[in-house]
Amino acid sequence: MSAETQKKQHHIFKELMQDLHTAHIFKKAKNIFVAIILCLCFVPSAIAQSLFAAIGDYGDRSADEGNVAGLVYSWNPDFIITAGDNRYGSRNFDETVGQFYCDSLSEAGNGTYCTGSNSSTNAFFPSLGNHDYNDGDGLIEYLGYFTLPGAGVETTGTSGSERYYDFIRGPVHFFVIDSQGALTSTPDKNTQINWLRAHLAASNAPWQIVYLHHAPYSSAAVHGSNTAMQWPFASWGADAVIAGHDHTYERIFAAGIVYFVNGLGGRSIYDFGIPVPGSQVRYNDDYGAMRVNASDLSITFEFISTSGNIIDTYTIKNAAPSAAFTYSCTNLDCNFTETSADSDGSVTDWDWNFGDGNSASTQNPAQRYAAAGTYTVSLTVTDNNGAMHSTERLVTVTANNDTAAPQTGGAGGGGGCSIRSHVSLDGSWLLMTIGFGAGFIRQRLWRKNRYIANPVISAS
């Protein structure tokens, strides 16, 4: 469904729901607590969040690889990504991938262990490592085994390559880089850089994750940091970078972004050297994998060992914007100025309701009322990561023959209480906003039948 269609449905349903709740529910509530309880009766049941696993340096056909695969599937992930080295030596991909991860494969090679099509759509998204290039039949064998990102998988399809590509699953837009190709060919490196920079900037998903094989930052004693891959991912719009190559687990904060080294997928384990600046967690006691839980408003990364111990947990949250506006009215004509703020992004969408059946989606609209009176004006803003917040004001307008002075209002709201519901026609999201009076707002947001927003209270 297009954003424009959703917006039109939003406006239609908003008016209907406002009439329903304000006229038939809220007016009968004895106090705000009763109103909240009534609102909660409309909450849909919760469903699980998007969950994926990340493995790296695993393609050894060993018992340790099997243990990691067993750990991963115990989480019932929606899909799996890899940080490269999907095979080592003479072992083929059926032995190192199909044998252990068959249930996630679609349109893959047919072999002894796996027909390559156990999954209706592809749910296994590898990146290329140096061993994928150099062992066996190299790149030709890799491209012959995998079909990437796969039929039916959402992607911009802009790379024109299966070596590096993008795909979107749930709230995350993934960008897969071929670091081996970039390190061995300057033209290829420049092509990938230009592609990545352009499409990170164009992505409107809540989260953008880049993953590749060679770790830009690493404290391991074997390979360490690869300075040639220290691209300005953060300034291009990425939220996190996952890599491998070193057979360790490490979390590093560098150059304004979090980096993960995730190379304990089953091949072997490396020692650490001197910690690099920004290194926050280092682990090499056992094999394991990353479990990542993503929603529109937060994404949590965990590293879990094959013994089931949670070694590290790291969460990034998308702070909701704070909706606010001022206004100035002369007679029946009002000008509204949006003054919202977003601490970790920018406001990208404005949804006004002027309380008289009219609405607007521009940032600073003008509105002419048909008659004098007091109207409840609401503004819902959405930030670049999909978080939403609402506020509302009581705005009084006068007719031309009235003697009242022009009305102006700062960011504060009027007294009284109100309730608003914003619902899409397909039922994919519900935004409930309750005005407590004196400009205080409490908001609840459910998307795709799950509650995803914590209460947000603001003095507007």
N, C-alpha and C positions, 0 to 999 in steps of 0.2 A: 504494500500500500504506500503511495507516495506521501511525502510530508504535506503537500498542499491538500490532498484528500483528507488526511488526518486532521488538519487544521480546520477544514470546513465542518467535518463531523463534530469536532470539539466545540465549535461555536453553536451548532444546532442543539446538541445535547446539553450544553451548559445552561442554556435558557430553560429547557424543560426541567432539568434537575433543580435549578434554582427555585423555580415555581413550586415544585413538589416539596422540597425540603423547607423552604422558608414559609410557605403558606400552610402546609399541612402537618409539619413536624415541629419545626422550631417554635412556632407561636404557641404550641401546646405544651412546650417544655417549661417546667416550673423554675429551673435554673440551668446553668451551663453544664453541670455534671450530668443531668438527665439528657441534655442534647448530645453530649459526647457518647453516652451509652447507646442512644438511638442510632447515632452514626455508625458505631461499631457493629451494629446488627447487619450492616451492608458489606462487611469485610469478606472478600472471597477467601477460600481456603488457601493455605500456603503450599508452594511447591518447591522442589530443590533448586538451588542455584546452579549456574553453569560450572562444571568441574572438568579440569583437564590435568594430564600428567606430562612431565617433561623428563626425558632420560638422555643420557649422553655417553659416548665411548663404551658401547655395550656389546657390539657385534662379534662376540667371541664363541658363541655356541656352547657356553660353559654352564655348569650348575649355578654359578653366581649370577649369570645373566637370567637363568630361569627363576631364581629367587626374586630378583628385581621385578621380573614380569609378573610373578605371582602377587607381589606386593601391589603393583600398579593396578592389576585387575581386581584386587580386593576392594579398591575404592570405587569400582564401577564408573570409570571416567567417561565423559562424553567423547573424548578424543585424546590422542597422544601426539606430542611433538618431540623431535630429537635434536640434539646439539651435535650431530655428526658422528663419523666413524661407525657406520651402521654395519660394517663387515671388516674383518681382518683376515689377511693371508689368503689362502686358497678357499676358504669357506664362502659359499655362495649366499645370496640373500634369502633364499628359501630356508637355509639352515639357520641363519642368524636373525632373520626377521619373521619369516613365515612360521617357523617352528614355535615361536613364543608369542607373536602378536597377530596371529592369523585373524582373530575375531574383529580386528580393527581395519583390515585391509579390504579394498575394493579396487577392481581393475589392475591388480598386481599380477606378477608372474605366477604361472601354475607350476607347482613343484611337488615333491614327495610329501612334505609336511603341510602344505596349504595350497588350495586351489587359487588363492588370491582374490576371492570374492565373497568372503564370509559376511562382510558388512554391506548393507544395501547402498550406502554412500561411503566414500573414503573417510576414515577417522584416524589416519596415521600420516603425519606430515613431517618427513625427515628434512634435515639440512645436510649438505655435503661436507664430509671431512676429508683430510688428506689420504686416509686409507681407502675411502670410496673412490678416489681418483687413481691411486697408485697400485692397489692390489687387484688380483684377478684380471678381468677385462676392463677395469677402471670405469670411467664415466659412461662408456657405452653400455656396460652391464647394468649400472645404476639406472640410467634412463630407460633401459629396456624392461626393468622390473617394476618401477613405480610409474603411476599416472598421476601427475600433480598439477593443481591441487585435487583434481578429480571431478567427474561429472556430478552436477547438482550441488557442488560446494560454492558458496557465495565468494566471489572474488572480483577484483577490478579487471583482471585479465590483461593487465597493461605491460607486464614484463616481457611477454613473448617468449618466455623460457621456462623450463622446469628446473633449471639450476637455481634460480632465485625467483620467488613468486610471492604472492600475498593471498590471504584468505580471511574471511570473517566468520567467527563462530560466537554466537551470543553477543555479549557486550565488548568483545575483544577483536581488534583488527591486528592480524599477525603479518609480519614482514620477514621473509626467510632469505637470508643472504648467503651467497656462495663465497665464503672467505678464501677458500683455496684458489678459486678462479681469480679473485681480486688481487691476491698476493702474487700471482704468477703472470698477470697481464695488466699493464697499466691502462690500456683502452677498456678492458673489461671492468676494471675497478672504477673508472670514471663513469662508465655506463650505469653500473649499479648504484653509484653515489647519486647520480642525477635522478635516476628512477626513484630511489628511496626518499630522497629529500622532497621531491615533488609530491609523492603520494602519502607520505606522512603528513605533510601540510594540508592535503586535501581530505584526509580521513576525518569523518565526523562520528566515529565510534567512541564510546566512553573511554576505552583504553587502547593504546597502541604498544605492542610488544615486538621487539626485534630479536631474532635469534640466529645464531651462526655457530661455526665450529671453533675458530681460533679466538681465544679469550683476549679482549682488549686489555684487561687488567687481571693479574693472577699472582699469587704469592708462592705458587708451587716451585719446587726446586728443579723440575725437569724442563719445562718450557717457559713459564713465567709470562709476563705481559707482552702482548704483541702490539707494539706502538703503531704499526702500520694500519691496524684496525681500530684505532682510537678516533673514530669519526665523531663529529659533534651530534650524537644521537639526541641528546636532550634538547638542544636548540632547534632541531628539526621537528620535534614533537613527540618523540618516543617517551614512554613512561617507565620502561624497564628493558634490560638487555640480558639475554640468557646465552651462554656459550659453554664450550667444553674444552677439548684438547688436553688440558691437564686433568689427570684422574684424581680429582679432589672435589670437595664442595667448599665454596667460599661465597660470602656476600660482601660486596665492596660498594661503598658510595664514592663516586668520583665524577668530576665534571658535571655535577648537577643532576645525577641520575643513579639509580641502583643497578649494579651489575651482579650477575650470578655466574659462578663457574660450577657446572653441573656435569661432572665426568666420572661418576661412580656407578655407571650402569652395568658393570660386570666384567670388564676386561682385566684391569689391574688397579693398584692403588699407589699413588705417588706420595713422596715426602714433601713437606713445606720447607721453603727457605725463609728469607727475611720478609716479614709482612709488608706489603705495599701500602702506601698512604691510603687511608680510607677503608682498609680491611676491617670488617666488623665481626665476622664469624668465619672460622676455619674448622674443617672437619675432614678426617681421613681414617677413621677407625673401622668403617664398614661400608659396604655397598648400600645404595639406596636410590631414591628418585624424588623429584619435586612434585608436590600436589598443590594445585593452584585453584582457588575458588574465587570466581569473579561475578560481581553484580554491577549494576549501573553505577552504584555509589561507592563501591570499595572492591579491592582485589587483594587477596591474601595468598602469599607464597609460603609454602612449608617445605622443608627437606626432612624426609623420613627414612630411617635406616631399615634394612631388611628385617631387623629384629623388632621393628614397630616403634622405635623411639623417635619422637619428634625432636629433631636436632635444632631446627631454626624455624621461626615464624616471623614474617614481615608483612605488614599491611599498609597499603596506600589507600587513602580515602579521598573521595571527591567531595569537598565541602559544598553544600548547597549555596546558591546565591542568596542575597538578601534583597528582597523586592522593596522598592520605595519610589514615591513620586511626589511632585508638587503640582499645584494647579493655580490658575488665575482665571477668574470669570468676570465678564462684563455683560450684564443682563443675561441673555440666554446663551451666550457664546463663551466657551471654556477652552483653554489651552492647557494641555497636560505635559509635564516634563518628567521623564523617567530618570531617577537618581539611584538606581540599584547598584549594588557592588557584588563582586565575586572575588574571594581571597585567593583562589587557585586557578582562575581561568577568566572567562569573559561571558557576559550575557549575550546570547545570540537570537533569542526569540521573545517577543512581547505579546501578551494576550490581554487586551483590555475589554472590560465590560462596563458600559456607562450607566447601567441600572435602568435604562429606558427601552431595552430591547436592541440597542445598537452596540456594536463592538468594533475593534480595530486591532491590527497586528503590526502597526508601525511603532517606532520607538517613542516618538513625541507627537501624538495625534491632537487634532482639534475636533471639538464636538459642539454642535448647536442643538440645544434642547428645544422641543416643541412647546413646552409649557413650564411655567415656574414651579419650583418644588425642591424637595430634598431627595437626592439620588445616592444610592450606594454604588460607588465606583470601585471596581477591583482590577488589580493588575497581577498577572501571573507571569513570571519570567523563567526562562530555561537557559542553563549555561551550556557551554560547548561540550560538556560531558553528559548532558541529559538530566542534570539535577534541576529541580523546580522549587519555587517558593512563591507565595502569594501574599498580598496585602490589600487592604481596602480602606476607603475613606467615605465619609458622608459629605457630599458636595451640595451646597444650596445655590440655586440660580433664581434670578428674579426676572419678571417681565419688564419690557421697556418703560412702562408707566409706573413701575414701583420706585420707591425712593431709597431703597437700600443701597449702600455703597458697594462698589465692586468687591467680589469675594476672592480671597486668596487663601492658600493653604500650604503649609510646609509638609514635611514628611509624616506628620502625626495624623491620626485618624479620629473620627468622631466617636461619640459615645454609642451605647446600645450594643446589641449582639446580632450576628448574622451567620449564615452558613451557606457554603457554596460547594457544589460538586461538579467536577469536570470529568466526563466519561466519554471514551471513544465508542463508536457504534459497534465495533467488533469485540468490545469487552477486553481489549488488551491492556488498558490502564484506567485507573480511577484516582483522581486527585480530590481529596476532601479538605476544605479549608473552613475553620470555625473561628469567627470573630468574637473575642471575649469582651469587647467594649474598650474604650480608651486606647484603641489602636493595637491591642494585643491580638496576635494571630497564633493559632495552633494548626499545624498542617499534618495530614497523613497522605502518603502516596503508596498505591499498590500498582504493580505493573505485571502483566501476564499472570494474573491470579496469585501474586505473592506480594506480601508487604515488604517494601524495600527501603523505606525512609524512616529514620528516627524522628521523633517529635522535634519540630523546629518552632521556637517561640521568639517572636521579635516585637519590639516596640516600634511601630511604624508611624 
